[in-house]
Amino acid sequence: MRFASDNTSGAAPEVMAAVLKANEGYDRSYGADAAMGRVTALVRKIFEAPEAVVHLAATGTAANALAIATHCQPWGAVFCHAHAHVAEDECNAPEFYSGAKLVLVPGDHGKMTVETLSSSLARTGESGVHGVQRGMLTLTNVTEAGTVYSVPEINALSALAKTYGLPCHLDGARFANALVTTNATPAEMTWKAGIDVLSLGGTKNGCLGVEAVVLFDPARAWEFELRRKRGGHLWSKNRFLSAQMEAYLTDGLWLRLAAHANAMGQRLADGLAQKGASQRHPVQANMQFPEWTEGTHARLEAAGAAYYRFPAPPGREAARLVTSWSTTATDVDQFLNAF
Ligand SMILES: Cc1ncc(COP(=O)(O)O)c(C=O)c1O
């Protein structure tokens, strides 16, 4: 009953096997390893993007911060949702690496809208040399509220940003979960929808620790490499990152793991709904924010459940529950029984 986060799970056996295999013998360092070439080929095929450039990082924060720094000048505004991970949970790493300023765009259930983005864009960059300039857009899918942007929603937001000539980044720490929900292809959710650069998560969905930065515009790739090295995120034994990513993307493992995590999320949400809990946001992937009556936390925790408590109005309690590739139906049913 461990629902604190999908990164409290271990790594999938296929990923562990690939890492052990990568440990045999010698290989070239700093991204020149054989598996890295195969990762690039896999990503290009899966994303139908023969020109895409792929680089790996060990954390999502590094992937996001470096992707943003590569696409925004220090005087630029990075438009992000008010509760985006880049704004609330990365200790200002995006600002540190880019020198740019995050501009928080409101919106219900973790999503900005064309209206809210439009008004933030209109308010920014109007005071000439004295003010922050419009820089780029960054979206998150799955969002921090556990909701999912559809492809048409991403399209509409990126099209609006492009009217100002702004590049668009997608924080896909849970990209596979969003794909499974929408049934979109990787290309449809990214470059075909106006996304220029993607942080493609692996860690939360069955890897040990790896994220891919996919640059759909190869013109930015060298700058990204320089920034990654300068920022201390070029791994010398890159082969252990590429082995994980190769196993993750091979034979649809990434989508199978995400489909399972989402299905467990739905099972949990359905069970909680039957027992009278409400949800703060629509449950669309593997993260949910239920609310229930006072006294429930104590009962669940006494039964051994682990998750984050959230503030709630008097008489109520709230939580964040995250399911993962390794959550079992038994975990979910035990939680529901304890509830
Ligand atoms: C939406 C999102 N982006 C990025 C990250 C990056 O995480 P980390 O730097 O912890 O690997 C996370 C992790 O919680 C996340 O939820």
The ligand as a Gaussian input file, in Angstrom:
#p B3LYP/6-31G(d) Opt

LIG

0 1
 C        6.159000      16.537000     -13.429000
 C        7.545000      16.243000     -12.972000
 N        8.579000      16.730000     -13.660000
 C        9.838000      16.481000     -13.324000
 C       10.135000      15.707000     -12.229000
 C       11.593000      15.513000     -11.984000
 O       12.033000      14.894000     -10.989000
 P       13.468000      14.518000     -10.407000
 O       14.399000      15.654000     -10.612000
 O       13.105000      14.290000      -8.997000
 O       13.930000      13.289000     -11.124000
 C        9.094000      15.185000     -11.439000
 C        9.350000      14.400000     -10.205000
 O        8.634000      14.427000      -9.241000
 C        7.758000      15.470000     -11.820000
 O        6.720000      15.005000     -11.116000

